[in-house]
């Protein structure tokens, strides 16, 4: 792939940095600092891989995102794996995916050990208070940049708007994506293929629900724990929040965990960087100690590496095929609409008072004027949230 021109004013964007070492540095930093959940991760990846380093075009990035949306497992993690696969083959995907996952897993493990020792959740709401407004701004910035590519036609724009509405109404993401594929294929005279895509995705999601409900029952050993999370990673479509429904069925409904432990696991996932699927690390530790944490983490992420390795070589053929290109275009447009819906929900949670609005305004000013990158702005937002909270101004809830 030809190297894209990069911004000469950007000191971290060399003309050719295809090396594994560079890939490792980028994704280790993202793994340490990518707060905010999947929508924020997708925005941050685009910032690094497209805008700052020229590794991919917006179209290539959207195709990676579209393919990840069609696969089960954590979407943003699969995009990270796909970027590594594009840059440096199989070794690259192990580096990018592994270093994006590892820091979050270690942080969650540390919290799990502390939680097991103290029996309570450390008070981290102030950190989240400062991060959330910045996350909203970062995601909005990425949406503005991706819309001209992902929704460049009237049909694509219509799909994005419908996906936004559907996301706000709580329609399952898999149904939204499949419906978008049908709509785009139908718009290009390929309606029968669209129905096939809809039925295929619906069947796979049904398998995910079965796996989530039957993955664990009664007492659980280490092998069963690993297989349960392997099933979830193989068949769970949607975001990390959808995973929570399956965790409820597998562990709370069977009496292995209390609702409070699950809620605390979710809170820890929200205030640590990296993929929300690292909630598995916390639950694995609660049920099986250190070995349980390692096996649960391996189980839930292993399918993503396998699936991306299998699908990635076919992306150029998908774009060259009239039918598959239409499917990708529909899914890409819907994905942007769904990200916009998530952003609306994030904004509702983030903008709770004048301080949070001021944090967002400051972040927007810095990011749009190019004074600092998203990582620095996120870190500043987290520190500001802690300072505001310790000063007694943060909301009590």
LUMDRENZA-663727 format. One line per 2 residues: their letters; for each residue x, y, z of C-alpha. Coordinates in steps of 0.02 Angstrom, whole numbers, plus 50000, padded with zeros to 5 digits. Example, Ala and Ser with C-alpha at 12.3 -4.5 7.8 and 13.67 -1.06 7.14 Angstrom:
BEGIN
as> 50615 49775 50390 ~ 50684 49947 50357
***
This chain:
BEGIN
xx> 50000 50000 50000 ~ 50069 50170 49953
xx> 50113 50282 50099 ~ 49996 50429 50117
xx> 50061 50605 50140 ~ 50070 50656 50322
xx> 50063 50821 50411 ~ 50240 50893 50416
xx> 50194 50986 50574 ~ 50161 50821 50664
xx> 50326 50766 50743 ~ 50266 50588 50776
xx> 50218 50547 50597 ~ 50375 50487 50505
xx> 50369 50453 50319 ~ 50379 50263 50341
xx> 50356 50179 50509 ~ 50298 50006 50465
xx> 50405 49922 50598 ~ 50337 49812 50736
xx> 50423 49924 50863 ~ 50322 50075 50807
xx> 50162 49973 50805 ~ 50202 49913 50981
xx> 50232 50090 51046 ~ 50071 50156 50971
xx> 49958 50019 51036 ~ 50041 50006 51206
xx> 50008 50192 51227 ~ 49829 50170 51168
xx> 49806 50023 51285 ~ 49862 50133 51429
xx> 49761 50287 51384 ~ 49610 50238 51275
xx> 49472 50277 51398 ~ 49289 50292 51353
xx> 49232 50128 51276 ~ 49219 50066 51096
xx> 49161 50228 51014 ~ 49308 50322 51089
xx> 49429 50183 51040 ~ 49371 50190 50859
xx> 49397 50378 50858 ~ 49570 50364 50935
xx> 49623 50227 50813 ~ 49569 50334 50667
xx> 49670 50479 50737 ~ 49828 50373 50744
xx> 49810 50260 50592 ~ 49732 50381 50468
xx> 49762 50562 50515 ~ 49928 50561 50606
xx> 50022 50417 50525 ~ 49941 50388 50356
xx> 49939 50198 50379 ~ 49764 50186 50304
xx> 49644 50291 50204 ~ 49475 50333 50279
xx> 49396 50207 50160 ~ 49514 50069 50214
xx> 49483 50112 50396 ~ 49296 50108 50373
xx> 49308 49940 50286 ~ 49404 49872 50435
xx> 49270 49943 50549 ~ 49131 49871 50440
xx> 49209 49698 50441 ~ 49233 49706 50630
xx> 49051 49753 50651 ~ 49002 49597 50553
xx> 49107 49485 50666 ~ 49064 49428 50842
xx> 49174 49490 50983 ~ 49234 49663 51038
xx> 49224 49777 50886 ~ 49356 49905 50933
xx> 49481 49770 50983 ~ 49455 49687 50814
xx> 49490 49853 50728 ~ 49653 49864 50826
xx> 49697 49687 50774 ~ 49652 49728 50593
xx> 49765 49881 50591 ~ 49910 49773 50651
xx> 49869 49640 50520 ~ 49871 49774 50385
xx> 50035 49848 50442 ~ 50141 49695 50483
xx> 50047 49534 50449 ~ 50012 49403 50581
xx> 50149 49466 50696 ~ 50078 49640 50682
xx> 49904 49586 50733 ~ 49973 49496 50886
xx> 50070 49652 50935 ~ 49930 49780 50907
xx> 49792 49675 50982 ~ 49895 49605 51123
xx> 49965 49772 51180 ~ 49795 49855 51168
xx> 49720 49721 51281 ~ 49863 49689 51404
xx> 49870 49855 51500 ~ 49683 49857 51531
xx> 49685 49674 51585 ~ 49825 49707 51709
xx> 49737 49860 51779 ~ 49573 49765 51797
xx> 49666 49622 51880 ~ 49744 49743 52005
xx> 49571 49812 52046 ~ 49503 49635 52061
xx> 49638 49590 52189 ~ 49605 49752 52285
xx> 49418 49720 52277 ~ 49439 49542 52340
xx> 49545 49606 52484 ~ 49440 49757 52533
xx> 49266 49700 52483 ~ 49223 49868 52406
xx> 49252 49972 52250 ~ 49379 50114 52258
xx> 49298 50283 52232 ~ 49340 50319 52050
xx> 49186 50416 51997 ~ 49281 50580 51989
xx> 49400 50509 51860 ~ 49252 50455 51754
xx> 49173 50626 51782 ~ 49322 50711 51700
xx> 49347 50583 51561 ~ 49170 50573 51493
xx> 49153 50751 51424 ~ 49321 50733 51335
xx> 49269 50565 51262 ~ 49113 50643 51188
xx> 49217 50777 51101 ~ 49342 50650 51033
xx> 49205 50540 50961 ~ 49116 50689 50883
xx> 49278 50743 50800 ~ 49301 50571 50722
xx> 49120 50566 50663 ~ 49138 50733 50576
xx> 49293 50669 50486 ~ 49221 50499 50437
xx> 49047 50551 50378 ~ 49102 50613 50205
xx> 49176 50441 50170 ~ 49057 50327 50263
xx> 48896 50414 50212 ~ 48942 50499 50050
xx> 48783 50460 49952 ~ 48601 50505 49990
xx> 48564 50322 50024 ~ 48712 50309 50143
xx> 48659 50468 50231 ~ 48483 50402 50250
xx> 48548 50238 50321 ~ 48655 50333 50447
xx> 48507 50437 50505 ~ 48395 50283 50523
xx> 48534 50191 50616 ~ 48551 50339 50734
xx> 48365 50335 50771 ~ 48364 50146 50791
xx> 48512 50154 50909 ~ 48425 50284 51017
xx> 48269 50174 51021 ~ 48370 50025 51082
xx> 48359 49916 50927 ~ 48488 49776 50932
xx> 48647 49831 50839 ~ 48654 49670 50738
xx> 48478 49702 50670 ~ 48526 49882 50626
xx> 48683 49827 50534 ~ 48593 49686 50443
xx> 48451 49803 50395 ~ 48576 49929 50328
xx> 48657 49794 50222 ~ 48487 49746 50152
xx> 48444 49929 50115 ~ 48606 49965 50023
xx> 48599 49803 49924 ~ 48418 49837 49878
xx> 48462 50015 49826 ~ 48588 49940 49705
xx> 48469 49808 49638 ~ 48535 49664 49744
xx> 48391 49635 49865 ~ 48402 49445 49872
xx> 48582 49453 49932 ~ 48523 49576 50064
xx> 48396 49454 50132 ~ 48529 49320 50140
xx> 48642 49436 50241 ~ 48500 49476 50361
xx> 48456 49293 50390 ~ 48639 49244 50412
xx> 48674 49377 50542 ~ 48513 49340 50634
xx> 48558 49155 50645 ~ 48732 49193 50714
xx> 48662 49311 50844 ~ 48541 49177 50899
xx> 48691 49064 50929 ~ 48766 49200 51036
xx> 48612 49208 51145 ~ 48615 49020 51169
xx> 48800 49023 51214 ~ 48772 49163 51338
xx> 48629 49072 51424 ~ 48705 48899 51431
xx> 48891 48935 51452 ~ 48892 48905 51640
xx> 48780 48817 51765 ~ 48805 48775 51948
xx> 48983 48769 52011 ~ 49118 48806 51884
xx> 49297 48743 51862 ~ 49439 48825 51768
xx> 49406 48729 51607 ~ 49221 48772 51611
xx> 49265 48954 51648 ~ 49380 48960 51496
xx> 49252 48876 51382 ~ 49114 48993 51442
xx> 49214 49148 51396 ~ 49274 49066 51236
xx> 49092 49042 51186 ~ 49052 49223 51228
xx> 49199 49286 51126 ~ 49148 49175 50980
xx> 48963 49215 50974 ~ 48931 49383 51060
xx> 48887 49519 50935 ~ 48877 49699 50987
xx> 48965 49808 51114 ~ 49038 49771 51284
xx> 48872 49825 51357 ~ 48784 49682 51266
xx> 48909 49564 51346 ~ 48840 49614 51515
xx> 48674 49530 51476 ~ 48765 49367 51441
xx> 48869 49384 51599 ~ 48708 49408 51697
xx> 48636 49248 51625 ~ 48794 49144 51644
xx> 48854 49198 51816 ~ 48723 49295 51913
xx> 48570 49192 51866 ~ 48665 49033 51909
xx> 48715 49098 52080 ~ 48902 49109 52045
xx> 48908 49298 52068 ~ 48798 49429 52149
xx> 48723 49574 52053 ~ 48831 49693 52155
xx> 48992 49608 52101 ~ 48937 49618 51919
xx> 48894 49804 51936 ~ 49062 49836 52018
xx> 49148 49743 51876 ~ 49059 49857 51752
xx> 49112 50013 51847 ~ 49294 49956 51845
xx> 49281 49923 51658 ~ 49220 50101 51632
xx> 49361 50187 51726 ~ 49502 50085 51651
xx> 49567 50109 51473 ~ 49558 49979 51336
xx> 49418 49858 51290 ~ 49265 49837 51401
xx> 49280 49649 51375 ~ 49418 49651 51507
xx> 49273 49637 51628 ~ 49307 49452 51598
xx> 49473 49471 51689 ~ 49384 49536 51845
xx> 49253 49399 51844 ~ 49382 49265 51807
xx> 49481 49319 51961 ~ 49327 49319 52072
xx> 49284 49141 52017 ~ 49455 49062 51994
xx> 49593 49173 52061 ~ 49742 49220 51954
xx> 49723 49066 51842 ~ 49540 49107 51818
xx> 49580 49286 51769 ~ 49708 49229 51639
xx> 49595 49094 51565 ~ 49442 49207 51558
xx> 49543 49343 51469 ~ 49617 49220 51344
xx> 49448 49141 51314 ~ 49354 49300 51273
xx> 49487 49379 51161 ~ 49559 49227 51069
xx> 49414 49214 50944 ~ 49441 49394 50888
xx> 49620 49359 50834 ~ 49566 49202 50740
xx> 49419 49287 50654 ~ 49518 49441 50599
xx> 49659 49330 50534 ~ 49532 49232 50430
xx> 49431 49380 50364 ~ 49564 49515 50336
xx> 49640 49440 50177 ~ 49470 49449 50093
xx> 49439 49635 50124 ~ 49513 49692 49957
xx> 49404 49564 49867 ~ 49253 49623 49963
xx> 49283 49801 49906 ~ 49310 49743 49726
xx> 49148 49643 49725 ~ 48991 49741 49682
xx> 48884 49643 49804 ~ 49006 49640 49949
xx> 49054 49823 49922 ~ 48870 49869 49938
xx> 48858 49767 50098 ~ 49011 49853 50169
xx> 48947 50025 50120 ~ 48781 49992 50207
xx> 48864 49926 50364 ~ 48989 50071 50367
xx> 48850 50200 50357 ~ 48750 50113 50492
xx> 48903 50097 50603 ~ 48925 50285 50598
xx> 48743 50308 50645 ~ 48761 50187 50790
xx> 48917 50277 50850 ~ 48820 50440 50844
xx> 48683 50359 50950 ~ 48812 50302 51077
xx> 48882 50479 51078 ~ 48711 50550 51120
xx> 48696 50429 51267 ~ 48872 50471 51323
xx> 48832 50656 51315 ~ 48678 50631 51424
xx> 48786 50547 51555 ~ 48933 50667 51537
xx> 48854 50840 51533 ~ 48783 50850 51709
xx> 48836 51024 51764 ~ 48933 51180 51715
xx> 49102 51101 51756 ~ 49076 50954 51638
xx> 49018 51069 51498 ~ 49171 51179 51526
xx> 49285 51026 51515 ~ 49205 50978 51348
xx> 49222 51154 51280 ~ 49405 51161 51329
xx> 49438 50991 51251 ~ 49350 51043 51089
xx> 49453 51203 51079 ~ 49617 51111 51104
xx> 49578 50967 50986 ~ 49503 51069 50843
xx> 49645 51194 50849 ~ 49772 51053 50847
xx> 49863 51106 51006 ~ 49876 50928 51076
xx> 49829 50750 51034 ~ 49680 50654 51107
xx> 49789 50556 51229 ~ 49852 50714 51314
xx> 49678 50790 51317 ~ 49604 50631 51393
xx> 49737 50630 51528 ~ 49705 50813 51566
xx> 49518 50780 51577 ~ 49544 50638 51701
xx> 49658 50744 51810 ~ 49536 50890 51802
xx> 49394 50776 51856 ~ 49493 50714 52006
xx> 49538 50892 52056 ~ 49359 50952 52040
xx> 49298 50805 52142 ~ 49426 50825 52280
xx> 49383 51010 52289 ~ 49204 50960 52330
xx> 49120 51016 52168 ~ 49086 50849 52082
xx> 48909 50781 52093 ~ 48881 50653 52229
x> 48800 50524 52115
***
